[in-house]
Amino acid sequence: MSQFLTIAMPKGRIFEDAVQLLIKAGYELPPEFEDSRKLIIDVPNENIRFILAKPMDVPTYVEHGVADIGIAGKDVMLEEKRDVYEVLDLNISRCYLAVAGLPGAKIKDVSPKVATKYPNVASTYFREQGEQVEIIKLNGSIELAPLIGLADRIVDIVSTGRTLKENGLVELERITDITSRLIVNPVSYRIKDQRIDELVNRLSNVVGSVI
Ligand code: PRP
């Protein structure tokens, strides 16, 4: 019997792309993957347990070893800086991190406010630009902040660009491109190397074939 694997999956935006990639790689997933509120889904025939986590928490589960493997956006990896191996660019859920704001808005000279779900990424970026800013951490609906005067700018994910457009915001600077990554707990990689290598190989073979 092959070793048991626990995989942390990100709920939300990336989930559907990740499921499609696993199916393409030949994993037989049960119907619960389509529409379920379950947070733990066991797939006995594959000897895999999936745990469904908030995207920002996936690297935490993997770092602590309660998941051997996880699927996490590069945005989350940059923000969280967890002690995990990033072994494969899955090339799914492509988007980018950008600075955005209201068009033509006059930015305060001293410590303009930047609202974001990514305080570490945003502070590093502005420090590298030589700009001193005040970071305001929000957990979602970041685009609201400049509209209601909470912040001068935002740092957030842009995918289709629809959220910016529909809220009258414009992209000001592009920070970095983002795709989802396969991450692995370092101890799991040692003790379950064959099983993990097999998964990595199967996924590598189909990366690029799922958008
Ligand atoms: C993300 C991101 C933007 C939006 C970008 O939000 O924070 O708001 O998607 O996508 P678009 O360019 O295709 O419009 P998400 O839906 O994850 O929810 P959130 O606002 O709660 O973070």
Boltz pocket constraint, residues with backbone or C-beta under 6 A from the ligand:
constraints:
  - pocket:
      binder: B
      contacts: [[A, 13], [A, 117], [A, 139], [A, 140], [A, 141], [A, 142], [A, 143], [A, 156], [A, 157], [A, 158], [A, 159], [A, 160], [A, 161], [A, 162], [A, 163], [A, 164]]
      max_distance: 6.0
